[in-house]
């Protein structure tokens, strides 16, 4: 994690998203965009786990 964090810190990135090696950076970006849309579309917080939105989120991640 330090190998990722320190270069981002030196570059003075405002947001530093440290990879957890569970998903790709592209998948992290899609999840973040979905979460932002939760607010914009007035969905429940963390709607990707909500039963009414879980299938839609799953499809969203395959695009």
PQR file with spaces between the fields and no chain letter, atoms N, CA, C, O and H, PARSE charges and radii, in Angstrom:
ATOM       1  N    UNK     1       0.823   -1.188    0.000 -0.4000 1.5000
ATOM       2  CA   UNK     1       0.000    0.000    0.000 -0.0000 2.0000
ATOM       3  C    UNK     1       0.871    1.257    0.000  0.5500 1.7000
ATOM       4  O    UNK     1       0.531    2.247   -0.647 -0.5500 1.4000
ATOM       5  N    UNK     2       1.972    1.220    0.710 -0.4000 1.5000
ATOM       6  CA   UNK     2       2.869    2.373    0.768 -0.0000 2.0000
ATOM       7  C    UNK     2       3.408    2.699   -0.622  0.5500 1.7000
ATOM       8  O    UNK     2       3.591    3.866   -0.966 -0.5500 1.4000
ATOM       9  H    UNK     2       2.248    0.415    1.236  0.4000 1.0000
ATOM      10  N    UNK     3       3.659    1.658   -1.419 -0.4000 1.5000
ATOM      11  CA   UNK     3       4.164    1.871   -2.778 -0.0000 2.0000
ATOM      12  C    UNK     3       3.184    2.662   -3.628  0.5500 1.7000
ATOM      13  O    UNK     3       3.583    3.300   -4.603 -0.5500 1.4000
ATOM      14  H    UNK     3       3.510    0.709   -1.140  0.4000 1.0000
ATOM      15  N    UNK     4       1.947    2.628   -3.282 -0.4000 1.5000
ATOM      16  CA   UNK     4       0.924    3.390   -4.004 -0.0000 2.0000
ATOM      17  C    UNK     4       0.697    4.745   -3.350  0.5500 1.7000
ATOM      18  O    UNK     4       0.604    5.762   -4.037 -0.5500 1.4000
ATOM      19  H    UNK     4       1.623    2.110   -2.490  0.4000 1.0000
ATOM      20  N    UNK     5       0.609    4.762   -2.037 -0.4000 1.5000
ATOM      21  CA   UNK     5       0.247    5.965   -1.291 -0.0000 2.0000
ATOM      22  C    UNK     5       1.291    7.074   -1.414  0.5500 1.7000
ATOM      23  O    UNK     5       0.941    8.221   -1.693 -0.5500 1.4000
ATOM      24  H    UNK     5       0.684    3.936   -1.478  0.4000 1.0000
ATOM      25  N    UNK     6       2.543    6.755   -1.213 -0.4000 1.5000
ATOM      26  CA   UNK     6       3.603    7.771   -1.197 -0.0000 2.0000
ATOM      27  C    UNK     6       3.702    8.520   -2.533  0.5500 1.7000
ATOM      28  O    UNK     6       3.748    9.750   -2.523 -0.5500 1.4000
ATOM      29  H    UNK     6       2.828    5.824   -0.986  0.4000 1.0000
ATOM      30  N    UNK     7       3.736    7.836   -3.670 -0.4000 1.5000
ATOM      31  CA   UNK     7       3.772    8.585   -4.942 -0.0000 2.0000
ATOM      32  C    UNK     7       2.557    9.510   -5.121  0.5500 1.7000
ATOM      33  O    UNK     7       2.699   10.620   -5.633 -0.5500 1.4000
ATOM      34  H    UNK     7       3.698    6.836   -3.678  0.4000 1.0000
ATOM      35  N    UNK     8       1.363    9.058   -4.701 -0.4000 1.5000
ATOM      36  CA   UNK     8       0.165    9.900   -4.811 -0.0000 2.0000
ATOM      37  C    UNK     8       0.304   11.125   -3.898  0.5500 1.7000
ATOM      38  O    UNK     8      -0.091   12.231   -4.270 -0.5500 1.4000
ATOM      39  H    UNK     8       1.248    8.156   -4.285  0.4000 1.0000
ATOM      40  N    UNK     9       0.858   10.922   -2.720 -0.4000 1.5000
ATOM      41  CA   UNK     9       1.074   12.017   -1.781 -0.0000 2.0000
ATOM      42  C    UNK     9       2.069   13.025   -2.344  0.5500 1.7000
ATOM      43  O    UNK     9       1.857   14.234   -2.247 -0.5500 1.4000
ATOM      44  H    UNK     9       1.179   10.024   -2.418  0.4000 1.0000
ATOM      45  N    UNK    10       3.134   12.537   -2.923 -0.4000 1.5000
ATOM      46  CA   UNK    10       4.140   13.411   -3.532 -0.0000 2.0000
ATOM      47  C    UNK    10       3.540   14.208   -4.684  0.5500 1.7000
ATOM      48  O    UNK    10       3.882   15.374   -4.884 -0.5500 1.4000
ATOM      49  H    UNK    10       3.306   11.555   -3.002  0.4000 1.0000
ATOM      50  N    UNK    11       2.646   13.578   -5.442 -0.4000 1.5000
ATOM      51  CA   UNK    11       1.969   14.266   -6.550 -0.0000 2.0000
ATOM      52  C    UNK    11       0.911   15.247   -6.069  0.5500 1.7000
ATOM      53  O    UNK    11       0.318   15.969   -6.871 -0.5500 1.4000
ATOM      54  H    UNK    11       2.368   12.631   -5.280  0.4000 1.0000
ATOM      55  N    UNK    12       0.672   15.276   -4.755 -0.4000 1.5000
ATOM      56  CA   UNK    12      -0.306   16.161   -4.130 -0.0000 2.0000
ATOM      57  C    UNK    12      -1.727   15.898   -4.623  0.5500 1.7000
ATOM      58  O    UNK    12      -2.525   16.822   -4.775 -0.5500 1.4000
ATOM      59  H    UNK    12       1.154   14.690   -4.104  0.4000 1.0000
ATOM      60  N    UNK    13      -2.031   14.616   -4.871 -0.4000 1.5000
ATOM      61  CA   UNK    13      -3.405   14.261   -5.221 -0.0000 2.0000
ATOM      62  C    UNK    13      -4.329   14.620   -4.066  0.5500 1.7000
ATOM      63  O    UNK    13      -3.993   14.403   -2.902 -0.5500 1.4000
ATOM      64  H    UNK    13      -1.382   13.865   -4.747  0.4000 1.0000
ATOM      65  N    UNK    14      -5.485   15.166   -4.389 -0.4000 1.5000
ATOM      66  CA   UNK    14      -6.444   15.536   -3.357 -0.0000 2.0000
ATOM      67  C    UNK    14      -7.073   14.292   -2.741  0.5500 1.7000
ATOM      68  O    UNK    14      -7.197   14.187   -1.521 -0.5500 1.4000
ATOM      69  H    UNK    14      -5.759   15.342   -5.335  0.4000 1.0000
ATOM      70  N    UNK    15      -7.467   13.355   -3.593 -0.4000 1.5000
ATOM      71  CA   UNK    15      -8.031   12.089   -3.140 -0.0000 2.0000
ATOM      72  C    UNK    15      -7.000   10.995   -3.385  0.5500 1.7000
ATOM      73  O    UNK    15      -6.419   10.902   -4.466 -0.5500 1.4000
ATOM      74  H    UNK    15      -7.366   13.441   -4.585  0.4000 1.0000
ATOM      75  N    UNK    16      -6.787   10.185   -2.387 -0.4000 1.5000
ATOM      76  CA   UNK    16      -5.887    9.053   -2.530 -0.0000 2.0000
ATOM      77  C    UNK    16      -6.689    7.791   -2.240  0.5500 1.7000
ATOM      78  O    UNK    16      -7.085    7.535   -1.103 -0.5500 1.4000
ATOM      79  H    UNK    16      -7.259   10.260   -1.508  0.4000 1.0000
ATOM      80  N    UNK    17      -6.915    7.022   -3.273 -0.4000 1.5000
ATOM      81  CA   UNK    17      -7.653    5.769   -3.140 -0.0000 2.0000
ATOM      82  C    UNK    17      -6.638    4.637   -3.148  0.5500 1.7000
ATOM      83  O    UNK    17      -6.111    4.274   -4.199 -0.5500 1.4000
ATOM      84  H    UNK    17      -6.592    7.230   -4.197  0.4000 1.0000
ATOM      85  N    UNK    18      -6.374    4.096   -2.002 -0.4000 1.5000
ATOM      86  CA   UNK    18      -5.394    3.019   -1.900 -0.0000 2.0000
ATOM      87  C    UNK    18      -6.034    1.702   -2.301  0.5500 1.7000
ATOM      88  O    UNK    18      -7.061    1.312   -1.746 -0.5500 1.4000
ATOM      89  H    UNK    18      -6.803    4.391   -1.148  0.4000 1.0000
ATOM      90  N    UNK    19      -5.434    1.019   -3.258 -0.4000 1.5000
ATOM      91  CA   UNK    19      -6.008   -0.258   -3.699 -0.0000 2.0000
ATOM      92  C    UNK    19      -5.936   -1.299   -2.586  0.5500 1.7000
ATOM      93  O    UNK    19      -4.994   -1.321   -1.794 -0.5500 1.4000
ATOM      94  H    UNK    19      -4.599    1.335   -3.708  0.4000 1.0000
ATOM      95  N    UNK    20      -6.936   -2.147   -2.545 -0.4000 1.5000
ATOM      96  CA   UNK    20      -6.958   -3.222   -1.557 -0.0000 2.0000
ATOM      97  C    UNK    20      -6.659   -4.575   -2.204  0.5500 1.7000
ATOM      98  O    UNK    20      -6.677   -5.613   -1.542 -0.5500 1.4000
ATOM      99  H    UNK    20      -7.702   -2.130   -3.189  0.4000 1.0000
ATOM     100  N    UNK    21      -6.386   -4.541   -3.501 -0.4000 1.5000
ATOM     101  CA   UNK    21      -6.101   -5.743   -4.280 -0.0000 2.0000
ATOM     102  C    UNK    21      -7.275   -6.716   -4.325  0.5500 1.7000
ATOM     103  O    UNK    21      -7.105   -7.883   -4.679 -0.5500 1.4000
ATOM     104  H    UNK    21      -6.371   -3.698   -4.038  0.4000 1.0000
ATOM     105  N    UNK    22      -8.459   -6.239   -3.968 -0.4000 1.5000
ATOM     106  CA   UNK    22      -9.676   -7.048   -4.073 -0.0000 2.0000
ATOM     107  C    UNK    22     -10.366   -6.792   -5.413  0.5500 1.7000
ATOM     108  O    UNK    22     -10.948   -7.699   -6.009 -0.5500 1.4000
ATOM     109  H    UNK    22      -8.597   -5.292   -3.680  0.4000 1.0000
ATOM     110  N    UNK    23     -10.289   -5.538   -5.876 -0.4000 1.5000
ATOM     111  CA   UNK    23     -10.901   -5.152   -7.147 -0.0000 2.0000
ATOM     112  C    UNK    23      -9.920   -4.268   -7.912  0.5500 1.7000
ATOM     113  O    UNK    23      -8.938   -3.783   -7.351 -0.5500 1.4000
ATOM     114  H    UNK    23      -9.816   -4.801   -5.392  0.4000 1.0000
ATOM     115  N    UNK    24     -10.196   -4.066   -9.189 -0.4000 1.5000
ATOM     116  CA   UNK    24      -9.334   -3.215  -10.012 -0.0000 2.0000
ATOM     117  C    UNK    24      -9.631   -1.743   -9.753  0.5500 1.7000
ATOM     118  O    UNK    24     -10.696   -1.415   -9.230 -0.5500 1.4000
ATOM     119  H    UNK    24     -10.994   -4.460   -9.645  0.4000 1.0000
ATOM     120  N    UNK    25      -8.710   -0.850  -10.110 -0.4000 1.5000
ATOM     121  CA   UNK    25      -8.993    0.577   -9.992 -0.0000 2.0000
ATOM     122  C    UNK    25     -10.232    0.993  -10.797  0.5500 1.7000
ATOM     123  O    UNK    25     -10.969    1.886  -10.379 -0.5500 1.4000
ATOM     124  H    UNK    25      -7.845   -1.117  -10.536  0.4000 1.0000
ATOM     125  N    UNK    26     -10.460    0.359  -11.932 -0.4000 1.5000
ATOM     126  CA   UNK    26     -11.648    0.670  -12.734 -0.0000 2.0000
ATOM     127  C    UNK    26     -12.927    0.288  -11.977  0.5500 1.7000
ATOM     128  O    UNK    26     -13.925    1.007  -12.040 -0.5500 1.4000
ATOM     129  H    UNK    26      -9.862   -0.366  -12.272  0.4000 1.0000
ATOM     130  N    UNK    27     -12.894   -0.827  -11.273 -0.4000 1.5000
ATOM     131  CA   UNK    27     -14.058   -1.242  -10.480 -0.0000 2.0000
ATOM     132  C    UNK    27     -14.285   -0.274   -9.319  0.5500 1.7000
ATOM     133  O    UNK    27     -15.425    0.072   -9.011 -0.5500 1.4000
ATOM     134  H    UNK    27     -12.084   -1.410  -11.222  0.4000 1.0000
ATOM     135  N    UNK    28     -13.203    0.160   -8.678 -0.4000 1.5000
ATOM     136  CA   UNK    28     -13.334    1.170   -7.615 -0.0000 2.0000
ATOM     137  C    UNK    28     -14.003    2.426   -8.161  0.5500 1.7000
ATOM     138  O    UNK    28     -14.896    2.984   -7.524 -0.5500 1.4000
ATOM     139  H    UNK    28     -12.277   -0.121   -8.929  0.4000 1.0000
ATOM     140  N    UNK    29     -13.575    2.867   -9.328 -0.4000 1.5000
ATOM     141  CA   UNK    29     -14.139    4.080   -9.929 -0.0000 2.0000
ATOM     142  C    UNK    29     -15.632    3.910  -10.200  0.5500 1.7000
ATOM     143  O    UNK    29     -16.411    4.829   -9.946 -0.5500 1.4000
ATOM     144  H    UNK    29     -12.849    2.414   -9.845  0.4000 1.0000
ATOM     145  N    UNK    30     -16.039    2.759  -10.708 -0.4000 1.5000
ATOM     146  CA   UNK    30     -17.464    2.509  -10.968 -0.0000 2.0000
ATOM     147  C    UNK    30     -18.266    2.524   -9.668  0.5500 1.7000
ATOM     148  O    UNK    30     -19.369    3.069   -9.623 -0.5500 1.4000
ATOM     149  H    UNK    30     -15.407    2.013  -10.914  0.4000 1.0000
ATOM     150  N    UNK    31     -17.716    1.932   -8.618 -0.4000 1.5000
ATOM     151  CA   UNK    31     -18.402    1.923   -7.325 -0.0000 2.0000
ATOM     152  C    UNK    31     -18.557    3.335   -6.771  0.5500 1.7000
ATOM     153  O    UNK    31     -19.605    3.688   -6.229 -0.5500 1.4000
ATOM     154  H    UNK    31     -16.820    1.489   -8.655  0.4000 1.0000
ATOM     155  N    UNK    32     -17.519    4.130   -6.911 -0.4000 1.5000
ATOM     156  CA   UNK    32     -17.570    5.516   -6.421 -0.0000 2.0000
ATOM     157  C    UNK    32     -18.620    6.306   -7.199  0.5500 1.7000
ATOM     158  O    UNK    32     -19.395    7.059   -6.609 -0.5500 1.4000
ATOM     159  H    UNK    32     -16.668    3.844   -7.352  0.4000 1.0000
ATOM     160  N    UNK    33     -18.646    6.137   -8.509 -0.4000 1.5000
ATOM     161  CA   UNK    33     -19.638    6.831   -9.329 -0.0000 2.0000
ATOM     162  C    UNK    33     -21.051    6.404   -8.954  0.5500 1.7000
ATOM     163  O    UNK    33     -21.948    7.244   -8.876 -0.5500 1.4000
ATOM     164  H    UNK    33     -18.016    5.525   -8.988  0.4000 1.0000
ATOM     165  N    UNK    34     -21.262    5.121   -8.724 -0.4000 1.5000
ATOM     166  CA   UNK    34     -22.581    4.629   -8.297 -0.0000 2.0000
ATOM     167  C    UNK    34     -22.975    5.283   -6.971  0.5500 1.7000
ATOM     168  O    UNK    34     -24.109    5.738   -6.819 -0.5500 1.4000
ATOM     169  H    UNK    34     -20.534    4.438   -8.788  0.4000 1.0000
ATOM     170  N    UNK    35     -22.053    5.333   -6.017 -0.4000 1.5000
ATOM     171  CA   UNK    35     -22.334    5.913   -4.702 -0.0000 2.0000
ATOM     172  C    UNK    35     -22.676    7.401   -4.813  0.5500 1.7000
ATOM     173  O    UNK    35     -23.558    7.886   -4.105 -0.5500 1.4000
ATOM     174  H    UNK    35     -21.132    4.963   -6.140  0.4000 1.0000
ATOM     175  N    UNK    36     -21.989    8.123   -5.690 -0.4000 1.5000
ATOM     176  CA   UNK    36     -22.320    9.534   -5.901 -0.0000 2.0000
ATOM     177  C    UNK    36     -23.724    9.665   -6.479  0.5500 1.7000
ATOM     178  O    UNK    36     -24.477   10.567   -6.111 -0.5500 1.4000
ATOM     179  H    UNK    36     -21.271    7.729   -6.265  0.4000 1.0000
ATOM     180  N    UNK    37     -24.063    8.763   -7.380 -0.4000 1.5000
ATOM     181  CA   UNK    37     -25.409    8.775   -7.958 -0.0000 2.0000
ATOM     182  C    UNK    37     -26.484    8.419   -6.934  0.5500 1.7000
ATOM     183  O    UNK    37     -27.644    8.793   -7.105 -0.5500 1.4000
ATOM     184  H    UNK    37     -23.451    8.031   -7.679  0.4000 1.0000
ATOM     185  N    UNK    38     -26.116    7.702   -5.874 -0.4000 1.5000
ATOM     186  CA   UNK    38     -27.080    7.459   -4.796 -0.0000 2.0000
ATOM     187  C    UNK    38     -27.634    8.788   -4.291  0.5500 1.7000
ATOM     188  O    UNK    38     -28.839    8.920   -4.078 -0.5500 1.4000
ATOM     189  H    UNK    38     -25.173    7.398   -5.735  0.4000 1.0000
ATOM     190  N    UNK    39     -26.765    9.763   -4.102 -0.4000 1.5000
ATOM     191  CA   UNK    39     -27.205   11.071   -3.614 -0.0000 2.0000
ATOM     192  C    UNK    39     -28.007   11.820   -4.674  0.5500 1.7000
ATOM     193  O    UNK    39     -29.065   12.378   -4.383 -0.5500 1.4000
ATOM     194  H    UNK    39     -25.785    9.656   -4.275  0.4000 1.0000
ATOM     195  N    UNK    40     -27.500   11.828   -5.894 -0.4000 1.5000
ATOM     196  CA   UNK    40     -28.141   12.578   -6.979 -0.0000 2.0000
ATOM     197  C    UNK    40     -29.516   12.018   -7.317  0.5500 1.7000
ATOM     198  O    UNK    40     -30.450   12.776   -7.577 -0.5500 1.4000
ATOM     199  H    UNK    40     -26.641   11.375   -6.131  0.4000 1.0000
ATOM     200  N    UNK    41     -29.642   10.688   -7.316 -0.4000 1.5000
ATOM     201  CA   UNK    41     -30.902   10.042   -7.686 -0.0000 2.0000
ATOM     202  C    UNK    41     -31.786    9.718   -6.474  0.5500 1.7000
ATOM     203  O    UNK    41     -32.832    9.083   -6.611 -0.5500 1.4000
ATOM     204  H    UNK    41     -28.883   10.072   -7.105  0.4000 1.0000
ATOM     205  N    UNK    42     -31.355   10.157   -5.301 -0.4000 1.5000
ATOM     206  CA   UNK    42     -32.105    9.953   -4.068 -0.0000 2.0000
ATOM     207  C    UNK    42     -32.373    8.473   -3.783  0.5500 1.7000
ATOM     208  O    UNK    42     -33.453    8.086   -3.337 -0.5500 1.4000
ATOM     209  H    UNK    42     -30.506   10.673   -5.190  0.4000 1.0000
ATOM     210  N    UNK    43     -31.342    7.660   -4.061 -0.4000 1.5000
ATOM     211  CA   UNK    43     -31.423    6.244   -3.699 -0.0000 2.0000
ATOM     212  C    UNK    43     -30.965    6.102   -2.250  0.5500 1.7000
ATOM     213  O    UNK    43     -30.357    7.021   -1.701 -0.5500 1.4000
ATOM     214  H    UNK    43     -30.465    7.974   -4.424  0.4000 1.0000
ATOM     215  N    UNK    44     -31.252    4.956   -1.624 -0.4000 1.5000
ATOM     216  CA   UNK    44     -30.728    4.727   -0.278 -0.0000 2.0000
ATOM     217  C    UNK    44     -29.197    4.722   -0.294  0.5500 1.7000
ATOM     218  O    UNK    44     -28.578    4.332   -1.284 -0.5500 1.4000
ATOM     219  H    UNK    44     -31.745    4.209   -2.069  0.4000 1.0000
ATOM     220  N    UNK    45     -28.606    5.155    0.801 -0.4000 1.5000
ATOM     221  CA   UNK    45     -27.146    5.094    0.903 -0.0000 2.0000
ATOM     222  C    UNK    45     -26.675    3.654    0.722  0.5500 1.7000
ATOM     223  O    UNK    45     -27.329    2.713    1.171 -0.5500 1.4000
ATOM     224  H    UNK    45     -29.109    5.472    1.605  0.4000 1.0000
ATOM     225  N    UNK    46     -25.549    3.499    0.066 -0.4000 1.5000
ATOM     226  CA   UNK    46     -24.989    2.178   -0.218 -0.0000 2.0000
ATOM     227  C    UNK    46     -26.008    1.266   -0.896  0.5500 1.7000
ATOM     228  O    UNK    46     -26.157    0.093   -0.552 -0.5500 1.4000
ATOM     229  H    UNK    46     -25.018    4.263   -0.300  0.4000 1.0000
ATOM     230  N    UNK    47     -26.692    1.842   -1.858 -0.4000 1.5000
ATOM     231  CA   UNK    47     -27.778    1.116   -2.520 -0.0000 2.0000
ATOM     232  C    UNK    47     -27.314   -0.128   -3.252  0.5500 1.7000
ATOM     233  O    UNK    47     -28.135   -0.987   -3.574 -0.5500 1.4000
ATOM     234  H    UNK    47     -26.571    2.794   -2.137  0.4000 1.0000
ATOM     235  N    UNK    48     -26.042   -0.249   -3.520 -0.4000 1.5000
ATOM     236  CA   UNK    48     -25.585   -1.455   -4.237 -0.0000 2.0000
ATOM     237  C    UNK    48     -25.881   -2.723   -3.454  0.5500 1.7000
ATOM     238  O    UNK    48     -25.934   -3.806   -4.036 -0.5500 1.4000
ATOM     239  H    UNK    48     -25.375    0.449   -3.258  0.4000 1.0000
ATOM     240  N    UNK    49     -26.076   -2.608   -2.134 -0.4000 1.5000
ATOM     241  CA   UNK    49     -26.426   -3.769   -1.316 -0.0000 2.0000
ATOM     242  C    UNK    49     -27.919   -3.834   -1.001  0.5500 1.7000
ATOM     243  O    UNK    49     -28.381   -4.790   -0.379 -0.5500 1.4000
ATOM     244  H    UNK    49     -26.032   -1.728   -1.661  0.4000 1.0000
ATOM     245  N    UNK    50     -28.662   -2.836   -1.420 -0.4000 1.5000
ATOM     246  CA   UNK    50     -30.099   -2.802   -1.153 -0.0000 2.0000
ATOM     247  C    UNK    50     -30.805   -3.760   -2.106  0.5500 1.7000
ATOM     248  O    UNK    50     -30.499   -3.765   -3.299 -0.5500 1.4000
ATOM     249  H    UNK    50     -28.286   -2.059   -1.925  0.4000 1.0000
ATOM     250  N    UNK    51     -31.742   -4.572   -1.615 -0.4000 1.5000
ATOM     251  CA   UNK    51     -32.406   -5.559   -2.481 -0.0000 2.0000
ATOM     252  C    UNK    51     -33.081   -4.956   -3.716  0.5500 1.7000
ATOM     253  O    UNK    51     -33.165   -5.607   -4.757 -0.5500 1.4000
ATOM     254  H    UNK    51     -31.991   -4.569   -0.647  0.4000 1.0000
ATOM     255  N    UNK    52     -33.558   -3.722   -3.602 -0.4000 1.5000
ATOM     256  CA   UNK    52     -34.227   -3.093   -4.748 -0.0000 2.0000
ATOM     257  C    UNK    52     -33.253   -2.638   -5.834  0.5500 1.7000
ATOM     258  O    UNK    52     -33.671   -2.378   -6.962 -0.5500 1.4000
ATOM     259  H    UNK    52     -33.490   -3.194   -2.756  0.4000 1.0000
ATOM     260  N    UNK    53     -31.976   -2.540   -5.516 -0.4000 1.5000
ATOM     261  CA   UNK    53     -30.996   -2.008   -6.464 -0.0000 2.0000
ATOM     262  C    UNK    53     -29.847   -2.961   -6.761  0.5500 1.7000
ATOM     263  O    UNK    53     -29.053   -2.697   -7.664 -0.5500 1.4000
ATOM     264  H    UNK    53     -31.636   -2.752   -4.600  0.4000 1.0000
ATOM     265  N    UNK    54     -29.742   -4.041   -6.037 -0.4000 1.5000
ATOM     266  CA   UNK    54     -28.598   -4.949   -6.172 -0.0000 2.0000
ATOM     267  C    UNK    54     -28.427   -5.466   -7.597  0.5500 1.7000
ATOM     268  O    UNK    54     -27.307   -5.505   -8.106 -0.5500 1.4000
ATOM     269  H    UNK    54     -30.387   -4.255   -5.303  0.4000 1.0000
ATOM     270  N    UNK    55     -29.512   -5.862   -8.242 -0.4000 1.5000
ATOM     271  CA   UNK    55     -29.403   -6.384   -9.612 -0.0000 2.0000
ATOM     272  C    UNK    55     -28.999   -5.284  -10.592  0.5500 1.7000
ATOM     273  O    UNK    55     -28.191   -5.513  -11.492 -0.5500 1.4000
ATOM     274  H    UNK    55     -30.422   -5.830   -7.828  0.4000 1.0000
ATOM     275  N    UNK    56     -29.556   -4.108  -10.414 -0.4000 1.5000
ATOM     276  CA   UNK    56     -29.195   -2.978  -11.278 -0.0000 2.0000
ATOM     277  C    UNK    56     -27.719   -2.622  -11.110  0.5500 1.7000
ATOM     278  O    UNK    56     -27.034   -2.315  -12.086 -0.5500 1.4000
ATOM     279  H    UNK    56     -30.213   -3.922   -9.682  0.4000 1.0000
ATOM     280  N    UNK    57     -27.236   -2.663   -9.876 -0.4000 1.5000
ATOM     281  CA   UNK    57     -25.818   -2.395   -9.624 -0.0000 2.0000
ATOM     282  C    UNK    57     -24.948   -3.448  -10.300  0.5500 1.7000
ATOM     283  O    UNK    57     -23.927   -3.126  -10.908 -0.5500 1.4000
ATOM     284  H    UNK    57     -27.792   -2.913   -9.083  0.4000 1.0000
ATOM     285  N    UNK    58     -25.356   -4.698  -10.190 -0.4000 1.5000
ATOM     286  CA   UNK    58     -24.602   -5.783  -10.813 -0.0000 2.0000
ATOM     287  C    UNK    58     -24.462   -5.556  -12.322  0.5500 1.7000
ATOM     288  O    UNK    58     -23.383   -5.740  -12.885 -0.5500 1.4000
ATOM     289  H    UNK    58     -26.185   -4.960   -9.696  0.4000 1.0000
ATOM     290  N    UNK    59     -25.552   -5.158  -12.967 -0.4000 1.5000
ATOM     291  CA   UNK    59     -25.505   -4.859  -14.410 -0.0000 2.0000
ATOM     292  C    UNK    59     -24.620   -3.651  -14.673  0.5500 1.7000
ATOM     293  O    UNK    59     -23.854   -3.638  -15.637 -0.5500 1.4000
ATOM     294  H    UNK    59     -26.429   -5.008  -12.510  0.4000 1.0000
ATOM     295  N    UNK    60     -24.720   -2.630  -13.817 -0.4000 1.5000
ATOM     296  CA   UNK    60     -23.914   -1.408  -13.934 -0.0000 2.0000
ATOM     297  C    UNK    60     -22.415   -1.748  -13.950  0.5500 1.7000
ATOM     298  O    UNK    60     -21.641   -1.150  -14.697 -0.5500 1.4000
ATOM     299  H    UNK    60     -25.342   -2.641  -13.034  0.4000 1.0000
ATOM     300  N    UNK    61     -22.030   -2.702  -13.127 -0.4000 1.5000
ATOM     301  CA   UNK    61     -20.624   -3.053  -13.014 -0.0000 2.0000
ATOM     302  C    UNK    61     -20.114   -3.839  -14.222  0.5500 1.7000
ATOM     303  O    UNK    61     -18.902   -3.959  -14.403 -0.5500 1.4000
ATOM     304  H    UNK    61     -22.659   -3.187  -12.520  0.4000 1.0000
ATOM     305  N    UNK    62     -21.002   -4.372  -15.044 -0.4000 1.5000
ATOM     306  CA   UNK    62     -20.566   -5.149  -16.213 -0.0000 2.0000
ATOM     307  C    UNK    62     -20.466   -4.310  -17.471  0.5500 1.7000
ATOM     308  O    UNK    62     -20.013   -4.801  -18.506 -0.5500 1.4000
ATOM     309  H    UNK    62     -21.987   -4.275  -14.897  0.4000 1.0000
ATOM     310  N    UNK    63     -20.877   -3.068  -17.403 -0.4000 1.5000
ATOM     311  CA   UNK    63     -20.832   -2.206  -18.591 -0.0000 2.0000
ATOM     312  C    UNK    63     -19.399   -1.837  -18.913  0.5500 1.7000
ATOM     313  O    UNK    63     -19.150   -1.116  -19.880 -0.5500 1.4000
ATOM     314  H    UNK    63     -21.245   -2.670  -16.562  0.4000 1.0000
